[in-house]
Amino acid sequence: MAKLEPYSPTPAARAGRIVMTIMPFAMGLACVLLAFVPLGRIVGSPLTPAFPLMAIYYWAIVKPEMFPPFAVFAVGLMFDLISGGAIGLWAFVYVVTYAVVISQRMLLVNAPFSAFWIGFLVTAAFAGVLAWAIVSVIHGIFVPPGSVIRHMAVTVAVFPVFAMLFGRIQTRVLQGS
C-alpha cells in the first residue's frame, strides 16, 4: 500500500495565502499613491481625499490582524516621504488614529453601514484635528483649520465609494481567510 505524505500546500496555495496576507497593506500603499494623483483637475476641486485614512479605518474595523500597526506606520511614512512634508507627521497621526479605532472596534464591527460611516466621520475629524494641532505646534503659529476641515469633509463624502470597493476586494480576494 502506498504511503501518503502529510498534506503540504501547493505553491499556488502558498502564493494565495501571501496575497491574502499583504492585500490590505498593498491597498493602503495604493491609496497613498492615489492621494498624489491630480484628481482635482478631473473633478474640478483642488481637494484630494485622505485615501490612506480610508484604508486604515476600513481594515482596522474589518480585519485588523491583516493590517497591523507596523503596516499602518509604513503607509504613513510612505505618505510623508512622497508628500515632502514633515517626516513622521502622518505616520504618527495614522498610528494614533488606528489605535483609537481598534479600541472602539467592537462598536462598529457588525453595525449597519450608517454607523460605520458615522464612525469614519468621527475618525476623520479626530485625525484632522490631531494633524492640525501637530502642524500648528511644529510651525509655532495658529494654522487656520479651514483647509483641514474641507479636506476631511471631502474624505468623509468619498468614503462610501471606497468602503464598497474595499468590501468587494475583501469578498473576492480575501474570501478564503
URNORMO-V723191 format. One record per backbone hydrogen bond with DSSP energy under -0.5 kcal/mol. CO is the residue of the C=O (numbers start at 1). NH is the residue of the N-H. If there is no record, write none. Layout:
# URNORMO-V723191
CO;NH  CO;NH
This chain:
# URNORMO-V723191
2;4  10;14  11;15  12;16  13;17  14;18  15;19  16;20  17;21  18;22  19;23  22;26  23;27  24;28  25;29  26;30  27;31  28;32  29;33  30;34  31;35  33;36  34;37  37;39  38;41  39;42  39;43  40;44  40;45  49;51  50;54  51;55  52;56  53;57  54;58  55;59  56;60  57;61  58;62  59;63  63;66  64;67  68;71  68;72  69;73  70;74  71;75  72;76  73;77  74;78  75;79  76;80  77;81  78;82  79;83  80;84  80;85  86;89  88;92  89;93  90;94  91;95  92;96  93;97  94;98  95;99  96;100  97;101  98;102  99;103  100;104  101;104  102;105  104;107  104;108  105;108  105;109  108;111  112;115  112;116  113;117  114;118  115;119  116;120  117;121  118;122  119;123  120;124  121;125  122;126  123;127  124;128  125;129  126;130  127;131  128;132  129;133  130;134  131;135  132;136  133;137  134;138  135;139  136;140  136;141  141;143  144;147  145;149  146;150  147;151  148;152  149;153  150;154  151;155  152;156  153;157  154;158  155;159  158;161  158;162  159;163  160;164  161;165  162;166  163;167  164;168  165;169  166;170  167;171  168;172  169;173  169;174  170;174  174;177
